[in-house]
Amino acid sequence: MSPEEQAERLSAKPGYVFLEVFIYKEHDLFPQYTIPRKEGNITTRYYMIDFRYAFRVNCDKITRKQQDPLGAKRLQLSISTRAELRDKISFYYSRVPEEDLAATS
């Protein structure tokens, strides 16, 4: 690869294959589940956040001051994974959606 191509690739913004989801690493605390596929079932412990179905939950028992709301916290993402999640959330919600591109062009 030429030095120019290397520089271009290194300076490129991150690209996301699945723009609308964030998949986080499996862990033994997560229950195993099966995904039915025509090629054969897949059993996994990986989970994902789908940004298309994000919503706010109003609950008096969940506050920012509480370290562990309702004793629900079992695991914590690593610092680098939280940074990656923040980057992907901001990228997803700051882009112009495909359905708006025709109207804004």
Secondary structure, DSSP 8 states (H G I E B T S, - for coil): --HHHHHHHHHS----SSTTEEEE---TTS--EEE--TT--EEE--EEEEGGG------TT--TT-SSGGG-------HHHHHHHHHHHHHHHHS--HHHHHHH-
